[in-house]
Structures are given as C-alpha cells and as structure tokens.
Amino acid sequence: MMRNLLILLTFIFFTHNSFSQSIVDEFNEDSESNRLASELVTEKISRVSNSKRTYIITNENQSFYKGDFITLVLANKLAARAIVAKNINNLAGIKIIKIYSLDLFKSFTPGVEVQIIRGDDSFFGAKKLTEEDKEEANLLKEEEDLFNGTLLEDDLSLDENSNRNIKTDNIISLNVGLISGLNNDGSSQNYTHLNGMWMYQFEDNIWAEIGYGQNIINDYPSPGFDTTMSNLFVRAKYTISAPLYSYVQPYVGFQMISASSPQAGVDDPTDDITPTQAELDNEILLVENLKKRQVIFGITVLKRLVPGWFIRADLGSDIMNLGFSLEF
C-alpha cells in the first residue's frame, strides 16, 4: 500500500513539474514575441565611415543614449552590436564592437532602416558572451572609456570631419545689395540689386559659390526706357572662424554682367521725336557699357543667429550685399 502511494506521488510530482515547465516556456516565448513586436524601434543609417566601423544613425525615438549598448536588427535577425558614443539632435554616433551576421553587416549603407535593441539582446536569441567578450566589455568603466584609443580608433564625432569650421555642406542665401552701373551721362552709379547664392563645401573649409541677381534701371539709356542688368558670378572661398559665432570668408571669382534694353537704338514711329543716328548709336553704346567680364575679389562675413541661420554681408569689387543664409 505504501509502495503504491509512493509511486503515485512521484508520478504526480514529475507530471506537475513537466506541465508547469511547459506552461512557463510557452509564456516566455509568447512574452518575448510580444516584446519584439511592441518595443523595437526603427531608425535609419545616416552616414558610414570609410572603415565601416563607425556609423551615424537617427535617434528620432530617443530610445537610447550615450554609453548604451545597442544591437542592430535587420530582416528580423541580429546584425551587429554597438556602443553609443554620442547622441546629439536626434542623431547618434555609434561604434561597432561585434558582428553577428557578416552578410547583414555588409548591407549597412546610408538610408537603410534598422531596428534597435537597447541593452540585453539575449531574448532575441543572441549567443551568450564568451569570457573574452565579457573582458572586453568590462573595459568600459567610465564614460571617457568610450573615446579611448582601445575601442574607438576612428573619429566618432557626429560632425563627419571635425576640421570644418562650418559642418554642413550647403548654404543658400537671399540678399539685397548695391551693384555698380552707369548714368545716362556715362558716370558711375550704384543700383539696388536683388540676388541669390548657393555655396557648397567640397573640401574642409573650401567652398564653391554660384550666384545670380537682377535689377532694372529706369530711364536708361534714355528717358522712358528701361534696362535690365543681370549678374552671374562664381566664387571660391575659404572659411576662417571668428569670435561671436561668426565666420569670415575671403573670396576670389569671376563675374559676368549682361544688359538688355529692347528700346535702345530703335526709333519709335509713334512719338513726335525723331532721334539722330548718333543718338540711337549712343543708346546702344550705353547699354553695351553696362556689360562686364571681370575677375572679382572680396570678403563674406557670416554671423550665426540661431542653429541653421546666418545673417550675411558681402563686401567686394563686384557687389556690396546684406542678407540671410540657411545651412543644410
């Protein structure tokens, strides 16, 4: 009797444990699955270093911070493990410390969307860290360790090239200035000139700029006539940092000014005035004298107002300008 009772209790015990374990396992699997679906955020790779070891990715969801370990997931598979070294304005600089899948890692290019796991990624089925991995991770005792030569051989600055005084590559400007022209008597006169410009930084602190502007001169080359001046120019610039969030850009370039006045040199038969041929020729000459092809030089000053915006001044042999600039 006692023997049968003992066998029965043993059977119930093992059956209960087995059943309980299966319930726990199933619950864990379900909870991990739910956790994947609900907690992983999607970000985008913005820039890739030449060494493929440092990346700039978006952090629009603000789901990780400086010093965090994160895992990049692609196609529902672990791709790589990284350390967040910088986190600025919804962008993060990260350093790859471990590659889970070389094939997935090779597909990391600007514009690719990845999912992010912050902290422990073991729930995703990642392999446990080896003793060697643990020793490497233990090197991170202080925040400064994120930037020492042991782990970060590349520059992890969010500014891809720290040598640049202005970090962005593009600046557009809208300006109102004074440009030199002529009076009817042939003397020099300045005219209000609206113009726009685009600058591109193709090397550290070296910019190329192209601009175009236009203005209308009334009563030129004769009373009642209008002449349109068009100004096209290109410049090469070098940026020098100045106090008070300002930048000085000496420049050299080439300017082409054209002029057009359809009425110049034409006798209007509808009026009572009959100009002489000399007067008609002089009108054409005055328009032609506005045209220029010349080397230009000068200086541009940019003063930062708020992030992304500058007030701008140009003082050169070609024009005097005042306007606003936007960087992007």
Phi, psi and chi 1 to 4 in degrees:
 res  aa     phi    psi   chi1   chi2   chi3   chi4
   1 MET       -  -49.3  179.8   69.7  178.6      -
   2 MET   -62.9  -36.9  -69.3  -63.3  -64.9      -
   3 ARG   -64.4  -43.8  180.0 -177.7  176.6 -175.4
   4 ASN   -64.6  -39.6  -68.3  -23.0      -      -
   5 LEU   -64.3  -40.7 -178.5   59.3      -      -
   6 LEU   -63.5  -41.8 -178.6   59.6      -      -
   7 ILE   -63.2  -41.9  -67.8  173.2      -      -
   8 LEU   -63.9  -44.8  178.6   61.6      -      -
   9 LEU   -64.4  -38.6  -69.4  175.6      -      -
  10 THR   -63.7  -42.6  -57.6      -      -      -
  11 PHE   -62.5  -45.0  175.3   76.9      -      -
  12 ILE   -63.5  -39.0  -67.7  173.1      -      -
  13 PHE   -62.8  -50.4  174.4   77.1      -      -
  14 PHE   -68.0  -36.6  -79.1  108.2      -      -
  15 THR   -64.2  -41.8  -58.8      -      -      -
  16 HIS   -64.7  -44.7  173.9   75.0      -      -
  17 ASN   -63.1  -43.3  -80.1   -8.4      -      -
  18 SER   -63.4  -44.6  176.7      -      -      -
  19 PHE   -64.9  -43.3  178.7   74.8      -      -
  20 SER   -63.5  -41.8  -60.6      -      -      -
  21 GLN   -63.9  -40.1 -173.9   63.3   40.6      -
  22 SER   -65.3  -37.3   64.5      -      -      -
  23 ILE   -65.7  -43.1  -68.3  -63.1      -      -
  24 VAL   -63.4  -45.6  170.5      -      -      -
  25 ASP   -59.9  -44.7  -69.0  -17.5      -      -
  26 GLU   -64.0  -39.8 -176.0  177.7   -9.1      -
  27 PHE   -64.6  -42.2  175.3   80.4      -      -
  28 ASN   -62.8  -43.5  -74.0  -22.1      -      -
  29 GLU   -61.4  -43.7  -70.4  176.8    1.3      -
  30 ASP   -63.8  -43.0  -69.9  -18.4      -      -
  31 SER   -67.0  -38.0   63.0      -      -      -
  32 GLU   -65.6  -39.8  -59.4  -61.9    0.7      -
  33 SER   -62.4  -44.2  176.1      -      -      -
  34 ASN   -64.4  -37.9  -68.1  -24.9      -      -
  35 ARG   -64.0  -39.7 -173.9  178.4  176.9 -173.1
  36 LEU   -61.1  -47.1  -88.0  176.2      -      -
  37 ALA   -67.3  -34.1      -      -      -      -
  38 SER   -98.6  -23.9   62.0      -      -      -
  39 GLU  -107.2  -22.7  -67.6 -171.6    5.0      -
  40 LEU   -72.1  132.3  -68.7 -167.2      -      -
  41 VAL  -104.9  156.4  -63.1      -      -      -
  42 THR  -108.6  129.6  -61.0      -      -      -
  43 GLU  -128.9  174.9  -59.3  -67.7   -8.8      -
  44 LYS  -125.9  138.7 -176.1  179.6  -66.8 -175.0
  45 ILE   -73.1  126.4  -64.6  174.9      -      -
  46 SER   -98.8  -47.1  178.1      -      -      -
  47 ARG  -141.7  153.8  -66.9 -176.4 -177.0  177.9
  48 VAL  -129.5  132.0 -178.5      -      -      -
  49 SER   -74.0  164.0   70.1      -      -      -
  50 ASN   -62.2  -32.0  -68.0  -27.3      -      -
  51 SER   -80.3   -9.6   66.3      -      -      -
  52 LYS    65.8   18.0  -53.8  -66.1 -176.2 -177.9
  53 ARG  -104.9  -23.2  -62.5 -177.0   61.8 -168.3
  54 THR  -120.0  143.9   57.9      -      -      -
  55 TYR  -137.4  153.9  -67.2   78.0      -      -
  56 ILE  -114.6  122.5  -64.3  176.0      -      -
  57 ILE  -125.0  158.8   65.6  173.3      -      -
  58 THR   -73.1  154.8   61.6      -      -      -
  59 ASN  -136.3   51.9 -170.1   10.9      -      -
  60 GLU   -61.2  -31.5  -60.9  -71.5  -15.1      -
  61 ASN   -86.8   -4.7  -62.7  -79.2      -      -
  62 GLN    49.7   45.3  -67.6  -64.7  -50.5      -
  63 SER   -96.8   -4.1   58.0      -      -      -
  64 PHE  -147.0  160.7   49.9   87.8      -      -
  65 TYR  -137.1  171.1  -53.7   93.7      -      -
  66 LYS   -55.7  129.7  177.6 -179.4  175.3 -179.2
  67 GLY    95.8  -10.2      -      -      -      -
  68 ASP   -75.1  147.4  -77.2  -12.1      -      -
  69 PHE   -89.3  131.5  -75.0   90.8      -      -
  70 ILE  -130.9  157.3   62.2  171.6      -      -
  71 THR  -120.8  134.3  -61.0      -      -      -
  72 LEU   -96.0  125.7  -79.6   61.0      -      -
  73 VAL  -112.8  131.2  177.0      -      -      -
  74 LEU  -134.9  133.3 -166.6   62.0      -      -
  75 ALA    55.5   39.8      -      -      -      -
  76 ASN    62.8   24.0  -97.3  -15.4      -      -
  77 LYS  -133.2  147.7  -64.5  179.4 -179.4  178.7
  78 LEU   -66.9  128.9  -61.0 -178.7      -      -
  79 ALA  -106.7  -49.3      -      -      -      -
  80 ALA  -159.2  156.1      -      -      -      -
  81 ARG  -109.5  141.8 -173.3   83.9  163.8  147.3
  82 ALA  -146.1  164.6      -      -      -      -
  83 ILE  -112.5  136.2  -57.4  171.1      -      -
  84 VAL   -85.2  115.5  179.9      -      -      -
  85 ALA   -98.7  -29.2      -      -      -      -
  86 LYS  -145.2  151.1  -73.0 -166.9  176.1 -177.5
  87 ASN  -145.7  102.2 -175.4   27.6      -      -
  88 ILE  -137.4  125.5  -57.1  173.8      -      -
  89 ASN    49.9   54.4  -63.5  -27.4      -      -
  90 ASN    64.1   19.6  -65.6  -26.9      -      -
  91 LEU  -128.6  147.2  -71.6  174.6      -      -
  92 ALA  -132.9  139.1      -      -      -      -
  93 GLY   -97.9  126.6      -      -      -      -
  94 ILE  -127.0  154.5   65.0  171.7      -      -
  95 LYS  -119.5  124.6  171.5   72.6  175.8 -176.1
  96 ILE   -73.8  126.5  -60.8  -62.6      -      -
  97 ILE  -115.6  -14.1   59.3  172.3      -      -
  98 LYS  -156.3  137.4 -174.5  173.9 -176.9  179.4
  99 ILE  -110.2  120.9  -62.2  173.7      -      -
 100 TYR   -84.9  -41.0  -70.5  124.9      -      -
 101 SER  -134.1  112.8  169.7      -      -      -
 102 LEU   -65.3  -36.9 -173.8   57.6      -      -
 103 ASP   -62.6  -44.5  -69.8  -23.6      -      -
 104 LEU   -68.2  -39.4  -66.3  177.1      -      -
 105 PHE   -60.9  -36.7  179.6   73.0      -      -
 106 LYS   -65.8  -20.8  -71.7  179.0  178.4  177.9
 107 SER   -87.5    2.5   64.7      -      -      -
 108 PHE   -73.1  103.8  -76.5  178.8      -      -
 109 THR  -135.8  159.7   55.5      -      -      -
 110 PRO   -54.2  132.6  -27.5   35.9      -      -
 111 GLY    98.9  -14.7      -      -      -      -
 112 VAL   -74.7  134.0  169.2      -      -      -
 113 GLU   -90.9  134.7  -68.9 -173.0  -16.3      -
 114 VAL  -129.6  155.2  -66.6      -      -      -
 115 GLN   -97.5  149.1  -70.9 -176.9  -67.4      -
 116 ILE  -117.7  130.1  -56.6  -62.6      -      -
 117 ILE  -109.3  123.7  -59.4  172.9      -      -
 118 ARG   -94.2  130.9  178.0 -171.2  177.5 -165.8
 119 GLY    79.9 -134.6      -      -      -      -
 120 ASP   -65.6  127.7 -179.3   24.2      -      -
 121 ASP  -113.1   12.1   61.4    5.5      -      -
 122 SER   -65.8  -27.4   59.2      -      -      -
 123 PHE   -65.2  -19.3   71.4   88.3      -      -
 124 PHE   -86.6   -0.7 -158.2   87.3      -      -
 125 GLY    94.2   17.6      -      -      -      -
 126 ALA   -69.9  150.4      -      -      -      -
 127 LYS   -66.9  145.2  -65.5 -175.0  -63.7 -176.3
 128 LYS   -67.5  149.4  -67.8 -176.1  178.2  179.3
 129 LEU   -67.4  137.7  -67.2  176.4      -      -
 130 THR   -77.9  170.1   63.4      -      -      -
 131 GLU   -59.5  -37.5  -69.9  -59.3  -38.9      -
 132 GLU   -64.6  -40.4 -176.6  178.5  -11.8      -
 133 ASP   -63.5  -41.7  -66.2  -29.2      -      -
 134 LYS   -64.0  -40.0  -69.2  179.2 -179.6  178.5
 135 GLU   -63.1  -39.0  -70.4  177.4    4.6      -
 136 GLU   -66.2  -41.8 -176.5  177.5   -9.8      -
 137 ALA   -65.1  -33.3      -      -      -      -
 138 ASN   -68.4  -10.9  -73.0  -24.1      -      -
 139 LEU   -67.1  -18.4  -67.3  174.9      -      -
 140 LEU   -87.6   83.8  -65.3  172.3      -      -
 141 LYS  -100.4  -28.3  -60.5 -179.1 -175.7  -63.2
 142 GLU  -129.4  161.9  -56.6  -70.9  -16.1      -
 143 GLU   -60.8  -34.6  -76.0 -171.2    5.6      -
 144 GLU   -63.7  -23.4  -71.1   73.6   13.0      -
 145 ASP   -64.5  -19.1  -68.7  -27.1      -      -
 146 LEU   -67.9  -18.8  -70.5  171.2      -      -
 147 PHE  -118.4   12.7  -55.1   96.3      -      -
 148 ASN   -81.4  169.8   63.7   27.2      -      -
 149 GLY   -68.9  -17.1      -      -      -      -
 150 THR   -68.2  -42.3  -57.1      -      -      -
 151 LEU  -103.0  -32.1  -69.0  175.9      -      -
 152 LEU  -120.0   94.3  -61.6 -179.3      -      -
 153 GLU   -84.0  -22.6  -62.8  175.6    0.0      -
 154 ASP   -95.9  162.9  -60.0  -37.9      -      -
 155 ASP   -78.7  120.5  179.9   15.6      -      -
 156 LEU   -99.5   19.9 -112.6  179.0      -      -
 157 SER   -64.1  141.4  172.2      -      -      -
 158 LEU   -65.6  -23.1  -69.4 -177.9      -      -
 159 ASP   -84.0  111.2  -50.4  -45.4      -      -
 160 GLU   -57.0  -32.2 -167.6  169.9   73.9      -
 161 ASN  -130.2  109.7 -164.3  -36.6      -      -
 162 SER   -72.8   -8.2   59.5      -      -      -
 163 ASN   -77.3  -10.1  -65.7  -35.5      -      -
 164 ARG   -84.1  130.1  -62.8 -173.5  173.7 -170.1
 165 ASN   -71.2  -40.9  -68.1  -40.5      -      -
 166 ILE  -108.2  119.7  -60.8  175.5      -      -
 167 LYS   -78.0  -28.9  -53.0  -54.6  178.4 -178.8
 168 THR   -77.1  164.3   52.1      -      -      -
 169 ASP   -96.7  -21.2  -69.2  -26.2      -      -
 170 ASN  -127.1  139.3  -63.2  -87.7      -      -
 171 ILE  -139.2  127.8  -65.4  179.3      -      -
 172 ILE  -112.6  149.3   56.4  174.8      -      -
 173 SER  -138.9  149.7  -54.1      -      -      -
 174 LEU  -128.2  126.0 -176.5   63.1      -      -
 175 ASN  -136.2  157.5  -44.1  -78.6      -      -
 176 VAL  -121.7  129.4  175.3      -      -      -
 177 GLY  -142.4 -172.4      -      -      -      -
 178 LEU  -118.6  128.4  -66.1  175.9      -      -
 179 ILE  -122.7  144.8 -168.2  168.9      -      -
 180 SER   -79.2  132.3  177.9      -      -      -
 181 GLY  -137.6 -154.6      -      -      -      -
 182 LEU  -130.4  153.1  -62.9  172.4      -      -
 183 ASN   -89.5  172.9  -93.5  -34.2      -      -
 184 ASN   -63.6  -26.5  -70.6  -15.3      -      -
 185 ASP   -86.3    2.8   59.7    4.5      -      -
 186 GLY    91.7   -4.1      -      -      -      -
 187 SER   -78.9  160.8   62.4      -      -      -
 188 SER   -77.6  144.2  178.7      -      -      -
 189 GLN  -151.8  143.1 -179.8  169.9  -30.5      -
 190 ASN   -91.0  141.8  -69.9  -32.1      -      -
 191 TYR  -125.2  146.8  -65.9   98.3      -      -
 192 THR   -66.3  133.7  -58.1      -      -      -
 193 HIS  -136.9  119.6 -172.8   74.9      -      -
 194 LEU   -92.7  132.5 -178.9   66.1      -      -
 195 ASN  -149.8  158.4   56.8   90.0      -      -
 196 GLY  -131.2  153.8      -      -      -      -
 197 MET  -142.1  154.8  -54.7  170.7 -174.0      -
 198 TRP  -132.5  126.5  169.5   50.4      -      -
 199 MET  -112.3  143.1  -74.2 -164.3  -62.6      -
 200 TYR  -131.9  130.2  178.2   73.6      -      -
 201 GLN   -92.2  101.6 -173.7  170.5 -158.3      -
 202 PHE   -94.9  -15.6   60.4   92.0      -      -
 203 GLU  -141.4  166.4  -69.1  -71.0  -15.2      -
 204 ASP   -54.2  114.7  -68.8   -8.9      -      -
 205 ASN    67.7    5.0  -60.5  -43.2      -      -
 206 ILE  -107.8  123.6  -59.0  176.7      -      -
 207 TRP  -120.6  148.4  -63.0   74.5      -      -
 208 ALA  -111.7  137.4      -      -      -      -
 209 GLU  -132.3  139.3 -178.6  176.6   57.9      -
 210 ILE  -127.9  140.8 -175.7  169.4      -      -
 211 GLY  -145.4  159.3      -      -      -      -
 212 TYR  -145.6  138.7  177.3   79.4      -      -
 213 GLY  -145.5  166.7      -      -      -      -
 214 GLN  -153.6  146.5 -164.3  175.3   88.8      -
 215 ASN  -150.8  160.6   62.8  -81.2      -      -
 216 ILE  -114.9  131.1  -64.7  177.2      -      -
 217 ILE  -101.7  116.9  -54.4  176.1      -      -
 218 ASN   -81.8  148.2  -63.5  -39.8      -      -
 219 ASP    57.4   40.0  -64.6  -35.8      -      -
 220 TYR  -139.2  131.2 -175.4   92.7      -      -
 221 PRO   -87.3   -0.2   32.3  -36.2      -      -
 222 SER  -141.9  157.7  -67.1      -      -      -
 223 PRO   -55.1  134.0  -26.7   35.8      -      -
 224 GLY    91.0   -9.7      -      -      -      -
 225 PHE   -96.5  154.2  -68.0    1.4      -      -
 226 ASP  -124.4  140.4  -70.0  -29.4      -      -
 227 THR  -126.1  131.4  -61.5      -      -      -
 228 THR   -98.3  124.3  -59.4      -      -      -
 229 MET  -100.2  130.3  -76.9 -177.5   63.8      -
 230 SER  -119.4  133.7  -60.8      -      -      -
 231 ASN  -122.9  114.0  175.0   29.8      -      -
 232 LEU  -117.9  131.4  177.4   65.8      -      -
 233 PHE  -147.9  156.8   57.6   88.4      -      -
 234 VAL  -128.9  147.6  -68.3      -      -      -
 235 ARG  -140.6  152.6  -62.9  168.4  173.8  171.3
 236 ALA  -116.1  134.1      -      -      -      -
 237 LYS  -131.9  155.4  -62.5 -176.6  166.5 -174.5
 238 TYR  -127.8  132.1 -174.5   81.2      -      -
 239 THR   -94.1  129.5  -58.0      -      -      -
 240 ILE  -120.8  129.6  -58.1  169.5      -      -
 241 SER   -72.0  139.5 -177.2      -      -      -
 242 ALA  -129.3  166.6      -      -      -      -
 243 PRO   -63.9  165.1  -19.6   32.0      -      -
 244 LEU    60.7   41.8  -57.3  175.6      -      -
 245 TYR    55.8   42.4  -55.3  101.5      -      -
 246 SER  -117.8  161.4  -60.1      -      -      -
 247 TYR  -139.6  138.0  -54.6   92.8      -      -
 248 VAL  -111.2  133.1  177.0      -      -      -
 249 GLN  -128.9   93.3  -64.5  179.9  -44.2      -
 250 PRO   -63.8  145.1  -17.1   30.1      -      -
 251 TYR  -141.9  158.2   67.0   79.7      -      -
 252 VAL  -138.4  147.0   62.2      -      -      -
 253 GLY  -168.5 -159.8      -      -      -      -
 254 PHE  -139.5  136.4 -169.1   77.2      -      -
 255 GLN  -121.1  139.2  179.4 -175.2   44.0      -
 256 MET  -128.3  112.5  -64.7  169.4  -73.8      -
 257 ILE  -107.6  126.9  -65.7  179.5      -      -
 258 SER  -116.1  158.5   59.7      -      -      -
 259 ALA  -139.5  146.3      -      -      -      -
 260 SER  -143.0  128.5  173.5      -      -      -
 261 SER  -144.3   94.4 -179.2      -      -      -
 262 PRO   -58.0  -26.3  -23.0   33.7      -      -
 263 GLN   -82.6  -17.3  -63.8  170.7  -64.9      -
 264 ALA   -65.7  133.3      -      -      -      -
 265 GLY    77.3   11.2      -      -      -      -
 266 VAL  -120.4  129.4  178.1      -      -      -
 267 ASP   -81.8  122.1 -178.4   14.7      -      -
 268 ASP   -84.7  113.2 -174.0   -3.0      -      -
 269 PRO   -73.3  -10.4   26.5  -32.8      -      -
 270 THR   -85.3  -14.0   61.5      -      -      -
 271 ASP  -100.7  175.2   59.9   24.4      -      -
 272 ASP   -92.4    3.7  -61.8  -30.7      -      -
 273 ILE  -101.1  131.0  -58.7  174.2      -      -
 274 THR  -117.3   97.3  -57.4      -      -      -
 275 PRO   -70.7  153.6   26.6  -32.8      -      -
 276 THR   -76.8  166.1   65.0      -      -      -
 277 GLN   -64.6  -32.5 -173.3   60.2   44.3      -
 278 ALA   -64.9  -39.9      -      -      -      -
 279 GLU   -66.8  -40.0  -69.8  174.0  -30.1      -
 280 LEU   -64.8  -41.2  -64.7  176.0      -      -
 281 ASP   -64.9  -35.6  -68.3  -18.9      -      -
 282 ASN   -67.0  -36.6 -175.5   59.9      -      -
 283 GLU   -61.5  -44.6  -69.0  175.1   -5.4      -
 284 ILE   -63.4  -40.9  -64.6  174.9      -      -
 285 LEU   -63.7  -41.1 -179.3   61.0      -      -
 286 LEU   -63.0  -38.7  -73.6  174.0      -      -
 287 VAL   -67.7  -42.6  173.9      -      -      -
 288 GLU   -63.8  -33.0  -71.9  -63.9  -42.5      -
 289 ASN   -68.5  -18.2  -73.2  -18.2      -      -
 290 LEU   -73.2  -24.0  -73.1  174.7      -      -
 291 LYS   -73.7  140.3  -60.6  178.0 -179.1  179.0
 292 LYS  -140.6  149.6  -66.5  179.8 -176.2  178.4
 293 ARG  -137.7  107.7  -60.3  -70.8 -173.3  -85.7
 294 GLN  -150.5  154.0   62.7  179.4    5.5      -
 295 VAL   -76.2  138.3  175.1      -      -      -
 296 ILE  -124.4  157.8   56.7  175.1      -      -
 297 PHE  -152.5  159.0   56.0   88.9      -      -
 298 GLY   170.7 -158.1      -      -      -      -
 299 ILE  -144.8  140.0 -169.9  170.2      -      -
 300 THR  -113.7  137.3  -62.2      -      -      -
 301 VAL  -118.5  127.1  177.9      -      -      -
 302 LEU  -113.1  128.2  -63.7  171.5      -      -
 303 LYS  -119.2  117.0  171.3   68.4  172.6   69.3
 304 ARG   -69.1  129.1 -169.5  179.0  -65.2  -81.2
 305 LEU   -92.6  -59.5  -62.1  176.0      -      -
 306 VAL  -139.4  165.4  -65.7      -      -      -
 307 PRO   -52.4  123.5  -30.0   36.8      -      -
 308 GLY    98.2  -15.9      -      -      -      -
 309 TRP  -124.5  140.3  -74.4   92.3      -      -
 310 PHE  -128.7  152.6  -60.8   92.2      -      -
 311 ILE   -97.4  143.0 -172.7  170.6      -      -
 312 ARG  -131.2  143.6  167.2 -174.3  178.4  139.0
 313 ALA  -135.8  138.9      -      -      -      -
 314 ASP  -121.6  132.4  -63.9  -81.0      -      -
 315 LEU  -133.3  108.0  179.6   60.0      -      -
 316 GLY  -151.9  179.4      -      -      -      -
 317 SER   -71.4  -15.1   60.5      -      -      -
 318 ASP   -95.6  -36.3   52.7  -26.8      -      -
 319 ILE  -165.7  157.5 -161.8  168.5      -      -
 320 MET  -116.0  123.9  -68.9 -176.3  -67.9      -
 321 ASN  -129.0  155.2 -104.1  -19.8      -      -
 322 LEU  -145.1  130.8 -173.2   64.7      -      -
 323 GLY  -168.6 -163.2      -      -      -      -
 324 PHE  -123.8  148.5  -67.5   94.4      -      -
 325 SER  -129.7  147.7  -60.5      -      -      -
 326 LEU  -125.0  129.0  171.0   66.6      -      -
 327 GLU   -99.9  148.2   62.3  177.7  -14.3      -
 328 PHE  -156.2      -   61.8   96.4      -      -
